[in-house]
Structures are given as structure tokens and as C-alpha cells.
Amino acid sequence: MASYYKRPDSKHFSLSCYPRPGSKLIRASLGTDDAILAEKMTRKVEILCELEKLADIQIPKRILSAFSLDGISGEIEPPLSLEQLTAQDGKEEVAEVESPGSGDISEAIRAYLVRSVATNVPDAQSDKVSRLRQFFGTDLVNSLDPRPPAAFKHARKGKFIPPFFKGKYLSEISDVEILRFLVEKKYGLSSKRHFRELFHGLFQVALKSGIYKPLNPYCANPADELPGFTGRDKPVTVLSEIEEAAQYAAVTGDPGVHFGCQLMIEAGFRLHEILALRPCDLTTEGKIRLILPENVNVSQTRLKTGERTVTVRHNLRPIIRQYLDSYSGDRASWCFPSATDMSKRMTSDAFGDSLRTLNRAANLPWTTQDYRHTFATRRIDEGWNLKTLAQEMGTSVAMLTETTSSLKKVMSSKLPSQKSPAAWSEEH
């Protein structure tokens, strides 16, 4: 878009615009102090900019000849009558010409997969390939997968998935097409976020490697137009004291999962953060030390927020003391070791599977993120300073404010409940 403005040190109007797709911003004087003339010049520049973006569009010669834009010299032929136009319908068609830089799908997927194999761990590679199969189909993706067949996931080796997208070029994939795919597949928010990241990465690789040149330079990557799928516009889930008791009762049979839920509800930890704790980190008086492991290759679970300390509140002290009294292993090992290799940490997937199994058996819908929301809600209700709370939780004040904007309302709706955990579980 072009716009004109007046500099304080000049009597002439100036214009600001991007003259060509992908070009730098140009600011230049229009050489006039007439506001009406400056506005007309600006409108003309806008039209020229739009023509630049549509330069590759093929137009029938019959239409171009009416504007004398096809390079033919001499007089313009008189317009055809209605009968003549009707007789020529279907005879004169625009030849289908491949737009340069439209982005061959096979080349783009191959380049993306090669980059993924070089930069991601095996499990992440398999996840990306699995999502590509959902959109482009099994046959195409498997034929382009640079990994040996032995590296494919066992569940995917004999499974055929028909392609959702049947086009040949990246330029045919719009944000609307991606949204239609997500709606038809009925994915949850988490899966939608993963697919948004996948499409963004696919287009970025194609753009950087020159495989794809966008039709709209002001939005080169269609995935940028997709929603964030964060779910922040939805009310957060906060556990009441009755619901908290029901949650603890559901996981009592697994001491590790029980202790993890207590740490997340009473200290506001994220799931991947509790998995990085060692017993020696819990022995510090008044604080829990959350320290980034020196060897990040010991497990695929990694910390995203770096090192910090978390205050041990009075409710958490007896829980930690009971855990340390019952712990008989090396204090430098992991609080949540892997079930197959005690020298490694438990992964987020393993903990999540155990928690999900126990919660489904008790008909409980909550996730580890709900525990974190519960911790934040109660601290705000107690009058904690938002900056202090953000530091304790390893987040920002802005994110905390955005996420917990309706927490007071949620908590107030839960306070009158006098039902027992057993009665609550039966009702839900």
C-alpha cells in the first residue's frame, strides 16, 4: 500500500511504498504541495504496485487487445458482438502455463525431510513424517523419505493413508486449505499447533531453497495466517480442593505419578521440569533447585526455561520430607527414572501415559497444565505479587496476566462445593 505524507521541513508531499514484490521500502518526494494531486499520484502508484503482483497472470489476447496492451500496433479492432462472443466461447482458452516458482510439492517435501533428518532426533523425525502422510498421503511421503525403511515406525509400515491434498504445487496450498484439512480430521488444539509448525517449516524451507516464490510477497508463508491454536481465549481449568483430593486419590496407586502431581499442584512446576529433578535438589532448605542438566543427551526431555529456584511452601514440606524418607537410592540420581534404564530420566510421554491411564480409570479429565493453572490461581487469590509469581513459575507477567485473566471467576464458582471426593467422582 502506498501512502503520502508531509515532512515538517518541506512544503512538498512525500510518498512511501513498496514498488515491487519483495522490494525495500521507498520514501520519495512527489514534487507537489497540492494535496489533491498528491492523492491521485498515490492512487496511481498503488495500481502500479498491484499490477506488479499480478504480472504472471495470463490474460486472453482478446481482452488485452481492447486495452492495446499486447504489443500489437495499429488501430484497435472493434469489440465483438454478442453473437460473435457466444460463437467463440470454448474455442479460445488461456493456455495453462506453470507459474515460475510455484513450488513443486515433491521437491519441497524432499528438501524439508532432508533438513529434518539432519537437525532432529529420530522420534521428532518420525512425528513430522507421520503428519506429512496425513496431508500428502503415504505413497508420496514414503517415496521421498530419505531414511531407510527400517527406521519407519512399526505402526506405519503397513498402513496406507490416502492423500488429503492432491495438487502438484505449493502455491495451491492456502491457509483456507490447511484449515479445511484440520477441521475434517477433527484434531485437538495440540495437534493443530503441531501441524501449524509443520506447514510453516515446509514453506520456510521451500522459500529459502528457492523452490517456492510466493504470489503474495506481503504474506510469503501461508501458515503465518493460521490461528495460533493456543486456546487462551477459552477459560482455564482450575481444581477446587474437592477436585484436588479426587485427583490425588486417582493416582495413589503409582507413587511416582502421585509425587509428580503434588509437585505440579503445590509448586507450579511444568511436567518436563519435575522430570529434571534429583533428590539432592529437594534437600535445600526453603527452596527447590531447578538446574539444567550438564549432559542434555541423557534424555530427550529438556528444560525450556533454564535454571531457577522455587519456594517450598508449608503444604509442600511434608510431601518432600515423606518422599526423601522413603527414597533409598543415590541422591544424585533422578527423582523420576526411566522404567527401562534407571540411569536415565523418565520422558514426558511416559509420565503422561501413566497419568492418562489412571485418570481415565477414575473418569477425571485434567492434564498437567490444569495443575499449573491451579497453583497460579491460588497464589493470586492469596495476594502474591505477579512479578514474584512469574519468577517462581518461570514465565512472564504478561503471559501470566493473559492466561489467568478469568481465574477469580473460576475459583468463585468452585468455592461453595461441599461434596466429598467420592460423590464428585460419581457425578462426573
N, C-alpha and C positions, 0 to 999 in steps of 0.2 A: 504494500500500500504506500502511495506517495502522499506526502503532507507538506504544506508550505507554512512558513513561519517568518517572523520579522526579527532580525537581530537588533539589539539595542544600539549598536554602533554603526548602523547602516539604514539608509532610507528605502533600500530595495528589499523586496521579499526574497527569501531563500527557500529551496526545496530539498527534502530529504526522501530518499527512496533506494530500493534495490533494483537497479536497471535490468539485471538478468538473473535467472535462477542460479542460486549458489554464489552470487557475487557479493562483494563487500558493500557496506552502506555508503552511499554517496550524498554529500551535502554540497550544494552549489547555489549561487545567486541566480535568480530568474531575470535580473536586469530590469525590473519594473517596480514601481511603487503603486501601481494600480491593482487594488485588491480583486476586482472582478476579472481582470486579465490574468492575474496570478492563479486564481482558482481554475480558470479554463485551462491554463497550461498544466496545472496539476492533474486535472482530469484526463488530459491527453496523455500525460506520462503514465498514468495508471492503465490506460487502454494499451499502450505500447508494452508495458510490463506483462499484462495478461496475454498479449499476442506472443511474447517470448515463451511463456509457459506452454502455449498451445502450438508451438512451431512444428511439432512432429505429427500433429493430427492431419490425416489425409482427408481432403475435401474434393468432391466430384468437380470435374472441369466445367460442367455446365453451370455450377454455382460460381466458380471463380471467374468465369468469363463475364458474368454480369457485373463484376467489380473491376474487370480488366486487371486481374492480379496474377494471371497465369503466364505472363510474358508475351502474349500474342499482341502484335502491333496492328494498327488499323482501327477501323470502326467496330464498335461493339454490335454483335448481332442482335436483332430484335428479339424480345422474350418470346418463348414458345407459347402457343395457345394451349388451352386446357385439353383439347383433343390430342394435340401432339405430345403433351406431357404424359397423358394416360397411355398412349400407344407405346411410349418409351419406358414405361415402368417395368422394371425387372430386366431390361436389356443393358442398362448402364449401371454398373455397380462399382463400388470402391474396392479396389484390389486390397486383399488382406496382406499388409506388409508388417513384418515383425519389427516392432519398435526397438531401436538400438538401446541396449542396456536394460531391457525389460526383466532380465534375470532368469536364466534357465534354472528350473527347480532342481534338477539333478546336480548341476554344478554347485548350487548354493548349499544343498544338503551335504554333499561330499566335503566341501570346504569347512562347513560347520562341524561335522563329525571328526574330521582330522584334527581340528583345533581342540575339540572336546577331549579326544583321546590323549592329546599331548599335555593338557592342562588339568584334567580332572582325575580323581581317584576312580577305580573300577566301578564302584557302586553308583557314583554320580553319572558315569558314562552310561551305564545300563538304564538309569532312570530317564535320561534325556532321549536315548534311543527308543525307549518304550513310549514316551509321549509323542515322538515323531511318528511312530507307527499308527497311533490313534488318528492322526490328521492326514498323513500321506499314504498309509497302508503298509502292510507287511512286506509285500513283494518289492516295492521301490526302495524302502529304507534298508532292508536286508541286503539288497544288491549293491548298496552304496556304503554299507558299514565296513570300515577299514579293519575291524577286529576279526580275528579268526572265529569260525562258528563255535568253537569250544568255549569262547568267552560269553556267549549269549546266555541269558537267564534260562534256567531249565524250563520254567513255566511258559516261556515264549518260543521255545524251539519248534514245537509242532502246532502253534496257534496261528491261525490266519485271521488278519484284521483287514476288512475292505477299506479302501481309501475314502475319507470324507471329502477331501479336495481332489478334483480330477483335472485341474488345469495344468498348464505347462510352464507358466512364468510367475515369478514373484509378484509382478505388477498386478496380477489378478487377485492377490490376497489382500483384502482390505480389513479395516478394523471391524466392519459390519460382518464380514465373512467369518472372522475369528469368533466374534460374539455369538453368531448363529451356531457355530460348532460347539461352544461351551454350553449354550442353552440346550441343544439337542442331546448332548451327552449327560446333562444333569450333574455336573461336577460341583463339589463343595468349594468354599472360599479358598481353602488351602491349595487345592488342585488348580483352581483358576489363577492363583498367583504364580504357581509353577509354570503354567502354560504361557502366562504373560511374559515371564522371564525368558522362556524358551523362544518365543517368536521375536522378542526384542533382540536376543542374541543371534538368531538366524539372520535377521535383516542387517544387523551391525556387521557381521562377518561378510555378507554379500556386498554391503556398501564399501567396506574398507578394501576388499579384494577387487573391486571394480566389476563384479558380476552384475550388480544391480544399480541402476541410476533412477532415482525417484522422479515420478511425474510431478509431484508437488515438493519443491525444494524447501518450503517452509515447514513441512512435516515429512521429513525424509523417511522416518521409521513409523509405519502404521501402528505398531504396538504401543507407541507413545500416546496414542489416542484412546487406548483401552483404560477402563477404570482401574484403580489400584487394588480392588478386591480386598481391602483391609478390614472391612466390617466395622469400622469405627463409628459409622453412623447408626449402628444398632446398639441398644442398651447392653451394658456389660452384665455378666452374671456374677453375683456375689452370694457367698454362702452365709446363711444365718448360723447361729450357734447350734440349732437343732440339726440343720443340714450338715454342719461340720462333724457332729457326733455320728451321723449316719455314714458319712464318708470314712471316718476312722474305723467304724465297725465293719465296713465292707472290705477293708484291706488288712485287717488284723491277722489274717492267716499267712501273710507274707511280711515278715519283719522288715525287709529291705524297702519294699514299697511303702509300708506304713511309716517308716522313719523319713523317707523322701517326701511324702505328703506333709508330714509335720514340719519339715524344714521349709517347704514352699509356702505353707499357710502361715506359719509363725515368724518367718524371716524374709519372705518375699523373694526367694531365690527363683531363678529360671530353672527349667529342667536340666539343661546342659551344664549349669553352674554347680548344682549339687553333685553331679557325677564327677566333677573335678576335685571334690573334697577328699582329704585324708584325715584319719583320726587325729593326727598331730595338729591339724588346722583348727580343731574344735576345742583344744585344751587351753587356748589363750583366754585369760580371764576377761570377761566382758565383751569380747569381740570374736568373730569368726573370720579367719583369714582366707580370703578367696584369691588364690595365687595361680597365675598362668603356668602350667607345667613347662619345664625346660625342654623336654622332648615331646614335641607335638605329634610325633608319629606313633606314639604308644596306643593311640586310639583315634577313631575317626570323629569322636566328639570333641569339638574345640570351643574354647571360650570366645565370645564376641565382644565382651565389654572390658577385657583386661583385668588388672588386679584392683581389688578394693577390700575393705573390711566392713562387716555387718554387725550391728549391735545385737548382743544376746539379751533379749528381753526376759523378764521374770518367768513368763509362760514357757520359754524355750529351755531354760536352765535345767529343770528336772528331766526333760526329754533327752538332752545331750548327756547328762550325767548317767542316766539309765543305759544309754547306748554304749558309752565308754566302759561302764562296769561289766556289760555283757560281751564286750569285744575282746577276743583272745588272741588276735593276730598281731602282726607287726604294725606299729603306729604310723609307719611311713608308707604303708600300702594304701589302697583305695578304699573309701567307705562303701562304694558300690562296685565291687569287682565283677568282671565278666564271668558268666556261668561256665564257659568253656576254658578260660585261661585266667587264673587268679592274678597274674601279673599285669593284666590289662583292665581298663575301666569298662564298665557296662556302657553300651551305646544307648542313645536316646530312643532308638526304635525298640530295643529290648525292654527298657523300662516302660515305654508307652504301651507295648503289647501286654505286659503283665498287668498294668493298671487298668487297661481297657477290658481285659478279660474279667477281672474282679468286679469292676463297676457294672458291666453288663449283667453279670450274675445277680447283682443286687438292684438292677434296674436304676442305676444312677447315671445321669447324663454329663457329668462335669469332666473338664480337662484340666491340665496343669496350669493353663493360662487363667482359669477361673480362680485357682488358689492364689495366684499373684494379685488378681483384682481384689480378692477378699482381704489380703494383707493391706493393700493401699487404702481400701475403703475404711478399714478400722483405724488405721493410723490418722487419716484425715478426720475421722469422727472424734478421735482423741485430741485433736488440735495440733498435730505435728506441723511444723513449718514445711512448705512444699519443697524448698530448696534442700533441706535436710533429708526429706523423704526421697527426693530424686537421687541424691548421693547414695543413700542406703540401698536403693533398688537398682543403681547403675543405669539410670535413664535421665532424661532432661525434664525440666519443669514444664516446657511446652507440651511434650508428649504426655506427661502425667496429667496435665490440665485437660487436654483433649480427650484422653481415654476415660478419665474419671469425672467427666462433667455432670453425669446423672447419678453419681453414686449415692448422694444423700437421699434421693428419691427412692432408689432401690432398697437401701437399708431401712428406711422408714416403713416400707411395705412389708418387711420381714419381721420387724420387732414384735408385733402383737402375738406372734405364733406361740402357742403353749403346747403344741403336740409333741409327743415323745418321738424319738428316732424310729421306733418300730412302727408307730402309727403313720409317721410321714412316709416311710418306705412302702407300706401297704397302699397308701393313697396314690403314690407315684409309680 
